[in-house]
Amino acid sequence: MPITIDPSKFTNLKVEAQDDGVWVVTLNRPSKRNALDIDTIEELVDFFSAAPRAGVLAVVLAGAGDHFCAGLDLIEHHDEDRSPADFMHVCLRWHEAFNKMEYGGVPIIAALQGAVVGGGLELASSAHIRVMDHSAYFALPEGQRGLFTGGGATIRVTDLVGKSRMIDMMLTGRVYGGQDAMDVGLAQYMVEGSSFDAAMDLARRAAQNLPLSNFAICSAVSHMQNMSALDAAYAEAVVAGVVNTQPDARARLAAFADKSAARVRPDVK
């Protein structure tokens, strides 16, 4: 059943609905460089659990202030002095939030600036598209702090940059920025101006797709990557059977057939 999202219920996130079905979710702890404490993680779980059933067509994920996210709130981590079991359960909540994002079926475009570090990179890697400006920099400093990643970097960041680069980032504290970050796959777009404005443009473009098509793109692809090639081929055929025969697609297919739909053309710079 459809549900509603009440933006007033969020404290560490600023949640705003746009008229076109795009929602903006902003990490709103700028004095902490938007570091992720457990309350912020719980709000991410709440929002992204509700989004697929609340008519959210696309999400722009951003950070307030000069930084996207500096990762785990190390002050909270230090002060809580958690047991191994307690911290394991904290990590499992991070995985819950980030899995809701990656597999939830709603397109998420991350607007990156400043620090995209540690858990902030884990968060960004859970989005489907990442847009960086020239201030953005990426790092996994866990090795230097006596820590290990707990929010999925070994899965998602490794998928982006490869095992050797992932290990290098953790062992040496290597920082990527600018074209180097683009070249290794940490972002798909780099812009001269505002990463937020560019992310909004992409979100609005994605929101014009049929929701069922977006659900398949933003959910099924990730699931299929976890399968054997044979199982993925079967799953792809089943998903295509459902999506490619949806009634809402008929008008778009008719427009293609009668040549009234826009054709695919290369971008002209």
C-alpha positions in Angstrom: 0.0 0.0 0.0 1.2 3.6 -0.7 2.6 5.4 2.3 3.6 9.0 3.1 6.9 10.4 4.2 6.7 13.2 6.8 9.8 15.4 6.4 9.3 16.9 9.9 10.2 13.5 11.4 13.8 13.8 10.4 16.4 15.6 12.4 19.9 14.7 11.0 18.5 14.6 7.5 16.8 17.5 5.7 14.2 15.9 3.5 12.4 17.9 0.8 10.0 16.9 -1.8 10.0 18.6 -5.2 7.0 19.0 -7.4 8.2 16.6 -10.0 8.6 13.6 -7.8 12.3 14.2 -7.1 13.2 14.3 -3.4 16.3 15.9 -1.9 17.9 14.2 1.1 20.6 16.3 2.7 23.0 15.1 5.5 22.5 18.0 7.9 25.4 17.9 10.3 27.7 20.4 8.7 29.6 21.1 11.9 30.6 17.5 12.0 31.4 17.4 8.2 28.2 15.3 8.1 29.8 12.4 9.9 27.5 9.4 10.3 26.3 8.7 13.8 23.8 6.0 14.6 20.8 8.4 14.6 21.6 9.5 11.1 21.9 5.9 10.0 18.5 5.1 11.4 17.0 8.1 9.5 18.5 6.8 6.3 17.0 3.4 7.0 13.6 5.0 7.6 13.6 7.2 4.5 14.9 4.6 2.0 12.6 1.9 3.4 9.6 4.2 2.7 10.7 5.7 -0.6 9.7 2.9 -3.0 6.2 2.9 -1.6 5.8 6.6 -1.2 5.9 7.7 -4.9 9.5 8.9 -4.8 10.6 9.0 -8.4 14.3 9.8 -7.8 16.5 11.1 -4.9 19.3 13.6 -4.8 21.6 12.7 -1.9 23.7 15.7 -0.7 25.7 17.0 2.2 25.1 20.4 3.9 28.1 22.7 4.0 31.5 22.2 2.3 31.6 18.4 2.6 29.5 15.4 1.6 30.4 13.1 4.4 33.5 12.5 6.5 32.5 9.0 7.5 31.9 7.4 10.8 31.4 9.8 13.7 34.6 8.9 15.5 33.7 11.0 18.5 30.6 9.0 19.1 32.5 5.8 18.4 35.1 6.8 21.0 32.6 7.9 23.6 30.3 4.9 23.3 33.2 2.5 23.8 31.1 -0.3 22.3 31.7 -4.0 22.8 32.5 -6.1 19.7 28.9 -7.3 19.6 27.5 -3.8 19.9 29.6 -2.5 17.1 28.7 -5.5 14.9 25.1 -4.5 15.2 25.9 -0.9 14.4 27.6 -2.1 11.2 24.6 -4.2 10.4 22.4 -1.1 10.6 24.7 0.6 8.1 24.3 -2.3 5.8 20.5 -2.1 6.2 20.5 1.5 5.2 22.9 1.1 2.3 21.2 -2.0 1.0 17.8 -0.2 1.1 19.5 2.4 -1.1 21.2 0.1 -3.6 18.4 -2.5 -3.9 15.4 -0.3 -3.2 14.6 0.5 -6.9 14.5 4.3 -6.6 17.3 6.1 -8.5 19.7 7.8 -6.2 22.1 10.5 -7.5 24.8 11.6 -5.0 26.0 15.2 -5.2 29.6 15.1 -4.0 31.8 17.9 -2.7 34.7 18.1 -0.2 35.3 15.0 1.9 33.9 11.7 0.6 35.8 9.7 3.1 35.5 6.4 4.9 31.9 5.7 5.6 31.1 8.7 3.5 32.5 6.8 0.5 30.6 3.7 1.5 27.4 5.9 1.5 28.2 7.4 -1.8 29.0 4.0 -3.4 25.4 2.9 -2.4 24.0 5.6 -4.8 23.4 4.6 -8.4 25.1 7.7 -9.9 27.8 9.9 -8.3 28.4 13.5 -9.5 31.5 15.2 -8.1 32.8 18.8 -8.3 36.4 19.7 -8.3 36.5 20.0 -4.5 35.6 16.4 -3.9 38.2 14.0 -2.6 37.9 10.3 -1.8 39.8 8.2 0.8 39.6 5.2 3.1 41.7 6.2 6.1 40.7 3.3 8.3 44.1 1.7 8.3 45.8 4.8 9.8 43.1 5.0 12.5 43.3 1.4 13.7 39.9 0.5 12.1 38.4 -1.6 9.3 35.6 -0.7 7.0 32.2 -1.8 8.3 29.7 -0.3 5.9 30.2 -2.2 2.7 33.4 -0.7 1.2 34.9 -4.2 0.7 31.9 -4.8 -1.5 30.9 -1.6 -3.3 34.1 0.4 -3.4 35.9 -2.7 -4.5 33.3 -3.0 -7.3 34.1 0.5 -8.3 37.9 0.6 -8.2 39.0 -3.0 -8.0 40.6 -5.0 -5.2 44.2 -3.7 -5.6 43.2 -0.1 -5.5 40.8 -0.7 -2.6 43.6 -2.3 -0.5 46.0 0.5 -1.5 43.6 3.1 -0.3 43.2 1.4 3.1 46.9 0.5 3.6 48.4 3.9 2.6 45.6 6.4 3.0 45.8 7.3 -0.6 43.5 10.2 -1.6 41.9 10.5 -5.0 40.5 13.7 -6.5 39.8 15.4 -9.8 40.3 13.4 -13.0 42.2 10.6 -11.1 38.9 9.9 -9.1 37.0 9.8 -12.4 39.5 7.5 -14.0 39.3 4.9 -11.3 35.5 4.9 -11.3 34.7 6.7 -8.0 32.3 9.0 -9.9 30.6 9.0 -13.2 30.4 12.8 -13.7 32.7 15.7 -12.8 31.4 19.2 -13.2 32.9 22.6 -13.1 30.1 24.2 -11.2 27.6 22.8 -8.6 27.5 19.0 -8.2 24.1 19.5 -6.7 22.7 21.3 -9.7 24.1 18.6 -12.0 22.7 15.8 -9.8 19.2 17.5 -9.8 19.3 17.6 -13.6 20.1 13.9 -13.8 17.5 13.0 -11.1 14.8 14.9 -13.1 15.8 13.0 -16.3 15.6 9.7 -14.5 12.3 10.6 -12.9 10.7 10.9 -16.4 11.2 7.1 -16.9 8.5 4.7 -16.0 8.8 3.8 -12.3 8.8 0.0 -13.0 11.7 0.4 -15.5 13.6 2.4 -12.9 12.9 -0.2 -10.3 14.3 -2.9 -12.5 17.4 -0.8 -13.4 18.1 0.2 -9.8 17.4 -3.2 -8.2 17.6 -6.1 -10.6 21.1 -5.1 -12.0 22.6 -5.3 -8.5 20.9 -8.6 -7.7 22.1 -10.1 -10.9 25.6 -9.2 -10.2 25.4 -11.4 -7.1 24.3 -14.4 -9.2 26.1 -16.9 -11.5 26.0 -16.0 -15.1 23.4 -18.7 -15.8 21.1 -17.6 -13.0 21.5 -13.9 -14.0 20.5 -14.6 -17.6 17.4 -16.4 -16.4 16.5 -13.6 -13.9 17.1 -11.0 -16.6 14.7 -12.7 -19.0 12.0 -12.8 -16.2 12.5 -9.2 -15.4 12.4 -8.2 -19.0 9.2 -10.2 -19.5 7.5 -8.1 -16.8 9.0 -4.7 -17.6 8.9 -4.8 -21.4 5.2 -5.7 -21.5 4.0 -3.1 -18.9 0.8 -1.3 -20.1 2.3 2.1 -19.4 5.1 1.5 -22.0 2.7 1.1 -24.9 2.4 4.8 -25.6 6.2 5.2 -25.6 6.6 2.3 -27.9 3.9 3.7 -30.2 5.7 7.0 -30.3 8.9 5.2 -31.3 7.0 3.3 -34.0 5.4 6.4 -35.5 8.8 8.3 -35.3 7.4 11.0 -33.0 9.7 10.0 -30.1 13.1 11.6 -29.8 15.9 9.5 -31.3 19.2 8.7 -29.6 21.8 11.2 -30.8 25.4 11.8 -29.6 25.9 14.8 -27.4 27.3 17.8 -29.3 29.8 19.9 -27.3 
